């Protein structure tokens, strides 16, 4: 899932986004929260800000080669100035990102990007290697879904590599009805983020299709 990639899609009138409840550009302080992870540590989750550039670069530099490769689908040792600006400057409406902090350290980032003129958004997240497997990915996904729903988004999509078992595990263990298929050697994931009364164990209907 590459956040610097733009995507377009033909839509019908019914696909147009619902009226947004927030104003683009307004920092949504109400989305800030503290939460506990397995092991008892308390972390802080908040929307990203444009002044997080240095923290984002430091965070990227602490990721392992494998984590970077799974996130960007390439060898990507450094973020360019253009990428840092793109990733930190969001409108909190069609593009929103959360960071998770442990004290002053940024330890995870998650974001969604709405496909133009639709109710669909691509979601992506990455957790620092030494903070994985404690529930941060799932908490990020829930926060992104809650915020996206308030902004007229109904569906998340994602694209990930076969090797990214951690990300697929977050999707499969979420409360959402996940479906997935294989295309061009990647796993394509899609699920509604509308409220559901189904059990929290997600369905994974892996289609096994190739193109």
N, C-alpha and C positions, 0 to 999 in steps of 0.2 A: 504494500500500500504506500504509494508515493504521494505525499501531500503537495508536491510542486507540480503534479500533473493535473491539467484541466480536462474535464470531460463534459460532453454535451449529449443530450438525448431528446428525441422527438416526444412531445407530450400532447395529450388531449386536454380539453378544458377541465376535466375532472382531476387531472394530475397537478393542477396549479396549487401552490401552497396556500394554506389557510391563513387568515389574517394573523400577523405576528403580534404577540403580546408584549414584546420588548422593542426598544428603540435601538437600531444599529449604531454601534459606536459607544454606547453607554456601558461602562464597566458594571457587571452584575454582582455587586458585593453580596447580595443575598445568597449567591451560590457557594460562598465560602463555608467550609465546615471542617471540623476535626473528626477523625474516626480511628478506631483501634484495629490493628491487624493481629493475625495469629502470632502469639508470643507476647502480646500485651502492649507493644509500642503504640503511641498515639502520633498520628501523622496529620498534616494539614493539607486539605484539598482546596484549590481555588482556581478561578479562571486565569489564564496566562495574561501577562501585561507586556507592553512594548519594552519596558525596562528590564525584562527578563533575559535579554540577549546574552549577557555574560554567563548567567546561570545555565542557559540552554547549551552554550558552547562547552562549559565545564561538564555538564551532564553527558553530552555526546562523547566527550573525551574519555569518560569513565566506562563507557559501554564496551563489551567484548567485541572482538571481530565478528563472532557469530551473531550477536544481537544486532549489530549494525547491518550485516548482510541480510538478515531476515527482515529488517525494517525497510531498507532501501533497495533490496534486490541487487545490490552491487557492492563492490569495495568502496567504502565512502568514509575515509578516515577523518575528514574535516568537513564542516559545514561552511559554505561560502557566505559572504555577507548578504547576498541576495536571498539565500535560503533562510538565514537567521531572521531577516526582516519579514519574509513571507510567513514564517512559522510563529513569530511573536506578535505580528500586527494583524489582528482579527477584528471582525465587526460584531462579534458576540451574537450574531443572528444567523447568517448563512454559513459563517465559519466561526467555530468556537473551539477552544482548547482548554483543557485543565492541566494543571501541574500538581504534583504531590511533593510536599516538602517534609523533610525530617530536620527540624531546626532550620538552618540556612541552606542546607543541601537539597537540591532538586533531585528526586529519585525516580520519578515517572512522569510521562507525558501522554495524554490521550486527546484526540480531536475528532471532529467531524467536519466535512465539507459538503454542503448541499450541492447537488447537481442543479445547474441553472433552471429556474422556472419549474421545479418539481417539488414533491414532498419526500424525495429520496436523498439520502446523504451517505457518503462513504465514511467509514469509521476506521480509525487506526490508533494504536497505542503501543508504547514500549516502556518496559520497567527495567531499571538498572539491575544488573546481574545479581548483585548481593542483596537485593530486595525482592527477588522473585519467590514465588510459591508461598506467599503469606496473605494473599487475597487482594492485592492492590489492583491487579488487572480487572477483576470482577467489579470492584468498587468504582473504578474509572468508567467501565461500560455502563453501569447503572446511572452514574451521574450524567454521562453524556446523553443517555436515552431520556432521562427526565428533562434535561434542559432542551433537547431537540424537540421533544413532544410539545413543550410549551411554545415553541417557535414554529409550529406547523409542520414538522417533519413526522412522517408515519413509518418510514422504512429505512433500515440501515443495510448497507452492503459493505463487503470487505473482500480483499484479495490477498491471499497469503501463500507462502511456500509450503510444500509438504513437510519440510523440516521444522516448521514453526508449530510444534505440538502445544506449546504453552498457550499461544493465542487461540488455537482451535479448542483447547480445553476450556478456556474462559467462555467461549461462545456456547459450547455444548452444555456447560454447567449453569448457564444463565437461565433466567425465567422465560426467555423468548423462544418461539417456535422456529428454530434454525433449520434452514435447508442449505445444502451445498452441492456443488457440481464441480467437475474437473474440466478445465479448458486451457489449452496451450501449456500444459504442465503445471498449472497453478490451481489452487482451490478457491473457488468463488463462493462466497457466503452471502446469504440474503435472509432477512427476518423482519417481521413487523415489530415495532416498539410500542404498539397500542397496548393498553392494559389487558391482561388476560387472567382468567381464573384457572388456567391449566397448572398442573404441578410444576415445581421449579426445575425439575429435570427436563432439559430441553431435548427435543427430538432432532436427531441428525439424519436427514434423509439423503444420504450420500448417493448421488445419481451415477457417478462413475462415467460421465460422458466425456468424450474427447473431441477436439476439433482439429 
